[in-house]
Amino acid sequence: MLLRLALTLAPAAAADGLSPRAALRRCWSLTWTRAGAARVLALALPLAALTAGMVRLVVELALPLRPLVRAHLEQATGIFFAAYYAGILAPVIVGILVTAAVILPVTCTAFAAVHDQLRPPRTSPRRAGDTAGSTA
């Protein structure tokens, strides 16, 4: 789990134009700083709770699919056991798919924002004519 948590910033690092290996290295270095680990953990825990709650809610709402799937599949195939287990799994599959469609964009956006906060600001290189003490 720690490895998975440490690699949460890799998609945002890859979006910055880094190669996959460089993105993994960059996210690893940002996550294992004192500020980075705290921010990633502070973001990951509520998102995990939100994901678990949403899966539970959608599965409960999709429970009426059980008898429908079981009846249609048993009528189509004539195999009771396959229809029975497909009926049990149908609400779970719907719950996982709906949750992924809703939570994944939020999660990716949140971790991209954390990546931007942890990344040191880029400074543009000075031009040859620019000096710190000169005035025009």
C-alpha positions as CSV (number, residue, x, y, z in Angstrom):
1,M,0.0,0.0,0.0
2,L,2.9,2.4,0.7
3,L,4.3,1.8,-2.7
4,R,0.9,2.5,-4.3
5,L,0.6,5.7,-2.2
6,A,4.1,6.7,-3.1
7,L,3.3,6.5,-6.9
8,T,0.1,8.5,-6.8
9,L,1.7,11.5,-8.4
10,A,3.2,9.7,-11.4
11,P,0.4,10.6,-13.8
12,A,0.7,14.3,-13.0
13,A,4.5,14.0,-13.4
14,A,4.0,12.3,-16.8
15,A,1.7,15.1,-17.8
16,D,4.5,17.5,-17.4
17,G,6.2,15.8,-20.3
18,L,8.5,13.5,-18.4
19,S,9.2,10.0,-19.6
20,P,7.5,7.2,-17.7
21,R,10.7,6.3,-15.7
22,A,11.5,9.9,-15.0
23,A,7.8,10.5,-13.9
24,L,8.1,7.6,-11.4
25,R,11.4,8.9,-10.1
26,R,10.0,12.4,-9.7
27,C,6.8,11.3,-8.0
28,W,8.8,9.1,-5.6
29,S,11.1,12.0,-4.7
30,L,8.1,14.4,-4.1
31,T,6.1,11.9,-2.1
32,W,8.9,10.9,0.3
33,T,9.5,14.4,1.6
34,R,8.0,15.4,4.9
35,A,5.5,17.8,3.3
36,G,4.8,15.5,0.4
37,A,4.0,12.5,2.4
38,A,1.6,14.4,4.7
39,R,-0.2,16.0,1.8
40,V,-0.5,12.8,-0.2
41,L,-1.8,11.0,2.8
42,A,-4.2,13.8,3.8
43,L,-5.6,13.6,0.3
44,A,-5.6,9.9,-0.1
45,L,-7.5,9.0,3.1
46,P,-10.7,11.1,2.4
47,L,-10.7,10.0,-1.3
48,A,-10.5,6.3,-0.2
49,A,-13.4,6.9,2.2
50,L,-15.4,8.6,-0.5
51,T,-14.7,5.8,-2.9
52,A,-15.7,3.1,-0.4
53,G,-18.9,5.0,0.5
54,M,-19.9,5.5,-3.1
55,V,-19.3,1.9,-4.0
56,R,-21.5,0.8,-1.1
57,L,-24.2,3.3,-2.1
58,V,-24.3,2.4,-5.8
59,V,-24.3,-1.3,-5.0
60,E,-27.2,-0.9,-2.7
61,L,-29.1,1.1,-5.3
62,A,-28.4,-1.5,-8.0
63,L,-29.7,-4.5,-5.9
64,P,-32.9,-4.6,-7.9
65,L,-30.8,-5.8,-10.8
66,R,-30.2,-9.2,-9.2
67,P,-33.5,-10.8,-10.0
68,L,-33.7,-9.2,-13.4
69,V,-30.2,-10.4,-14.5
70,R,-30.8,-13.9,-13.0
71,A,-34.2,-14.3,-14.7
72,H,-33.0,-13.1,-18.1
73,L,-29.7,-15.1,-18.1
74,E,-31.4,-18.3,-16.9
75,Q,-34.0,-18.0,-19.6
76,A,-31.4,-17.3,-22.2
77,T,-28.9,-20.0,-21.2
78,G,-30.9,-22.4,-19.1
79,I,-28.0,-22.6,-16.6
80,F,-29.3,-21.9,-13.1
81,F,-25.9,-21.5,-11.4
82,A,-24.4,-19.1,-13.9
83,A,-27.6,-17.0,-13.8
84,Y,-27.6,-17.0,-10.0
85,Y,-24.0,-15.9,-9.6
86,A,-24.3,-13.3,-12.5
87,G,-27.3,-11.9,-10.6
88,I,-25.2,-11.6,-7.4
89,L,-22.3,-9.9,-9.3
90,A,-24.4,-7.5,-11.4
91,P,-24.9,-4.9,-8.7
92,V,-21.2,-5.1,-7.6
93,I,-20.0,-4.6,-11.2
94,V,-22.4,-1.6,-11.7
95,G,-21.2,-0.2,-8.4
96,I,-17.5,-0.4,-9.4
97,L,-18.0,1.0,-12.9
98,V,-20.2,4.0,-11.7
99,T,-17.8,4.7,-8.9
100,A,-14.8,4.6,-11.2
101,A,-16.5,6.9,-13.7
102,V,-17.3,9.5,-11.0
103,I,-14.3,9.3,-8.6
104,L,-11.4,8.8,-11.0
105,P,-11.5,12.2,-12.6
106,V,-11.8,13.9,-9.2
107,T,-8.9,11.8,-7.9
108,C,-6.6,12.5,-10.8
109,T,-7.4,16.2,-10.7
110,A,-6.7,16.4,-6.9
111,F,-3.4,14.6,-7.2
112,A,-2.4,16.8,-10.1
113,A,-3.0,19.8,-7.9
114,V,-0.9,18.3,-5.1
115,H,1.8,17.6,-7.6
116,D,1.8,21.3,-8.7
117,Q,2.0,22.4,-5.1
118,L,4.9,20.1,-4.3
119,R,6.9,20.9,-7.4
120,P,9.5,23.6,-7.0
121,P,8.7,26.7,-9.1
122,R,10.4,26.9,-12.4
123,T,12.7,29.9,-13.0
124,S,13.5,31.0,-16.5
125,P,17.2,31.3,-17.3
126,R,18.6,34.8,-17.4
127,R,19.5,36.3,-20.6
128,A,23.1,37.4,-21.3
129,G,22.3,41.1,-21.0
130,D,20.4,40.8,-17.7
131,T,22.3,41.5,-14.5
132,A,20.9,41.6,-10.9
133,G,22.3,45.1,-10.1
134,S,22.0,47.0,-13.4
135,T,19.4,49.7,-14.0
136,A,18.4,51.2,-17.3
